[in-house]
Amino acid sequence: MHTQAVPTGAGRFQIRRGRRGRGRGWSRGPPTVPAGIAVFPGNNTIRGIAEKRNTVVHWSEFDRGGHFAPMEAPGLMIGDLREFFRKLRSAGH
């Protein structure tokens, strides 16, 4: 069964956003929430997009893993998450 619920919901969001000039919960300036990015093989074009749309405070690149990195290289993923949150705690976030 195909209900088209997602496109309909997305359309309503865009209409609402267009009428008011901005969507509910969206700020006009750059994002201020710290972001951590883990890049696994096959995703090397993301840096420009990530830095333009996020406040990147942690960046990691790995030589193994892939699209399903948490299943393919769980140790790398867990270690990187711990390092990201360690940085946030030490910076007072």
N, C-alpha and C positions, 0 to 999 in steps of 0.2 A: 504494500500500500504506500503510495507516495502522496504526501499532503502538502508539500511545498511550504512547510511551516518556517523553515529557516529563511528562505528568500523573502517571505512575507514579513517576518519579524525584522529583517535587516532593512527592508524598504520603509517600514514605519519609522525606524530609527533615523534613516536618512531624511525622510520628510520632516520629522520633528526637528532634526538638527538644522535643516535648511530654513525653516520658519523662524526659529529663534536666533539663528546665527551661530549657535554652537550647541552641542549635545549636552545633556545633563551629565555632570561629573567631569567634563572635559575642561581643561584650563587652556588659556590662550598662549602661555609661554612654554618654554622648554620643560620637559618633565624633570621633576626633582627627586624622584624615587631612585635610589641607587640600583644599578643593574649589574649583573654578572653574566658574562657570555662565555660559553664553552663551545669551541669550534672543533668538530670532528671531521675526518676526511670526507670530502664531497661537499662541504659547506663553506668554502673559502671566500665566497663573494659577499658575505654578510656584513663585513666590518663597516663599510660605508653607510649602509642602511642602519645598522645598530647604533653607531655613534651619532647619526643625525637625529634619531628619534628617541634616544635614551640617554640617561646620565650613567655612562659606563664607568664603573670603579674597579672592575675585575675582568680581565680578558685572559683566556687560556686556549691554547691550540694543542691538539693531540694528534699523534701519528697513527693511532689505532682507534677502533670503535667505528661508529658510522651513524646511520639514520636512527638506529635503535640503540644508542650508546648505553643507556642504563642496563640493557640486557647483554650487550656485547662486551662492555668493559665497565662493569659495575664499580670496581675499585677506583678507577680513574674518576668516574662521575662523583662518587661519594667523597673522595679526597678533595676534589675541586669545590664541591658544595661547602665542605668544612672550611676550606681556605677562604672562600668568599665571605662566609658568615664571621669568621675570625677577624677579617679585615673590618667588617662593619662594626663589630663589638669594640675593637680597639679604636675606631674613629668616633665612637659615641653615638652611632645610629641606632 
